[in-house]
Amino acid sequence: MKRIQNFINGRFVDGTGDLFENRFPATGEVQSLVSAAGEQDVDAAVSAAKRALTGPWARLTVQERIALLRKVADGINARFDEFLRAEIMDTGKPVSIASHIDIPRGAANFNVFADQIASVATEAFEMATPDGAGALNYAIRMPRGVIGVVCPWNLPLLLMTWKVAPALACGNTVVVKPSEETPATATLLGEVMNEAGIPEGVYNVVHGFGGGSTGEFLSSHPDVDAITFTGETTTGEAIMAAASRGVRPVSLELGGKNPGIVFDDADIDITIEGLGRSCFANTGQVCLGTERLYVQRGIFDEVAEKLAARARTYAYGDPFDQKTTMGPLISEEHRRKVLSYYEKAKAGGAEIFAGGGVPSIQGYEGGSWVEPTVWTGLPEDSPVVRDEIFGPCTHITPFDDEEEAIQLANNSPYGLATSIWTTNLSRGHRVAGRIDAGITWVNCWFLRDLRTAFGGSKRSGIGREGGVHSLEFYTELRNVCVKL
Ligand code: NAD
C-alpha cells in the first residue's frame, strides 16, 4: 500500500510516530498509510528550517527567490495530473472542482506572491533635528524566521500554498502540518521543491494529528517564530495559547456561520446561481459558505423553492467523472457531525425543502455522502442556525426590512463572510458597511482578488492575509534612523 512520509531537510523520511490510515472519502477505503511525525521528528524539521535561515536560502537576492517561486508554480503545473489525483483521493471532491480551483490556485499562489514581493515598498520618513541637518528613517523588511503552518482539509493545496508562498517570498522557512485527512499534496510539493532547487530545510512537512500530537508539537516548539493557522475556532484558541509562550505572532483564519441576505429587488437567477454555489460547493465544506440565509418576505417562497430545486440537481458518484458535481464529506466522522445537525433540524420541527438525508449511490455505499439540504422554520437560537455545520446545508429565515436583515446577519459570534443580493447598489453599499464580517460580497460570492485583505472578524479569526497583508504577517518591519 502507498506510504506517505514526512519531508524533512529535503528528504522523505518515516516518522517515529505510528502509521495511520488515509481513506478515500468516496468509498471509505484505505488508500494509503501515513507515517506520523513524533516530537523528535518535529524537532528535526524545525531545526532544519532554522539552519536553512542562515544557509544558501538567506543569501539569495529577492530576484533569485522570485525565480525559484515561479519554478515551484511551474513544477506544480507540470505535474498537474498527479496533484489532481492526490487531492481527489484525499478529499473525494469532484474533478470538475479540483481541476478548476484547488490545483490551479495552488500553483498560482506562488506566482501571485512572487509578483507581490517584487513590487512592495517600505516606508521612509525624513525628520528635522535641532542642528538642522536632519535624519532619515527607513524601514527594512525582515523575514520572521521559522513559520509553523497548520492546515485544514477542505482546500488542502490551495490553503497551504496561500501561506507557504508568501512565507517563502518573504525569505522565511516553513514547517507545514497538513491535516491528517489530506496529507498527499503537501508531500508531493516536497518533490516539486527539490526539483525547483529550493534549498534543503526551507520547506518541511510533518504529518500527524492535532492536540497531543504533531500539530501541538509544532505550535509549541520554541524555535517556531510565528504560526499561521487555518481551521476551527476552538483549535485556533489552542494554537493562540501555545503561541503566547514565547510571545509569537499568530495569524488565525477560523470558522464561520456566514449569512446571505436576499432583498426583494434581487436578480433571482443571478442570486440562485450564486447561492447554489455558496451553500453547496465543495459539499458545503468552504469556510466562506452560506449556512444562514435571510430572504425578504415577498420573495421568500420563490427563493426557497428555487434553491431547493437547485439542491436536487447535483450528480453524486465517481469523483473522477467529469459529470459528478457533488462529492462526499471528508470523513465518516465529519458525516456523523453533519447528520447530527440534520437530526436536530428534524427534531426541532424544521420544514425540509430539500434533502435532509443520505443518498444511496451504487458502488459508493461506504463513502461519507449526504444530501444537500435546505430548511426553514427554526428559531435563530437553534444550534442548526448558530453552529458551523460545515456541510451542504442552509437554513432560510424571512425578514421584513433592511434593519431587521442587518440585525439577523450580525447576530452570530462569527464574522467571516457575507453575501448581499440586491439590484439597488446604494443599499448594497449601505448594508455592506454595517455587516460585522471580514469579507462582504454584493451580488457575487467567492469572487477573489488575491491582493485584497482576507480574514475574519469576531471569532472567525485574527489578522489579514492576501497581497501586502500577507507580507505584513510574514515579515517584521525594522526601522533604521540615520542622523545626517
Ligand atoms: P481543525 O481545526 O480540526 O484542524 C486544522 C488543523 O489543526 C489540522 O491540521 C489539525 O491536525 C490541527 N490541529 C487540531 N488541533 C490542534 C492543536 N490542539 N494544536 C495544533 N494543531 C491542531 O479544522 P479542520 O476540521 O481541518 O477544518 C475545518 C475548519 O476550518 C472549519 O471550521 C472551517 O471554517 C475552517 N476554515 C477556515 C478558513 C478561513 O479562511 N477562515 C478556511 C478553511 C477552513
Boltz pocket constraint, residues with backbone or C-beta under 6 A from the ligand:
constraints:
  - pocket:
      binder: B
      contacts: [[A, 150], [A, 151], [A, 152], [A, 153], [A, 154], [A, 159], [A, 177], [A, 178], [A, 179], [A, 180], [A, 208], [A, 209], [A, 210], [A, 211], [A, 212], [A, 214], [A, 215], [A, 216], [A, 219], [A, 230], [A, 231], [A, 232], [A, 233], [A, 235], [A, 236], [A, 238], [A, 239], [A, 252], [A, 253], [A, 254], [A, 255], [A, 256], [A, 286], [A, 287], [A, 388], [A, 390], [A, 416], [A, 456], [A, 460], [A, 461]]
      max_distance: 6.0
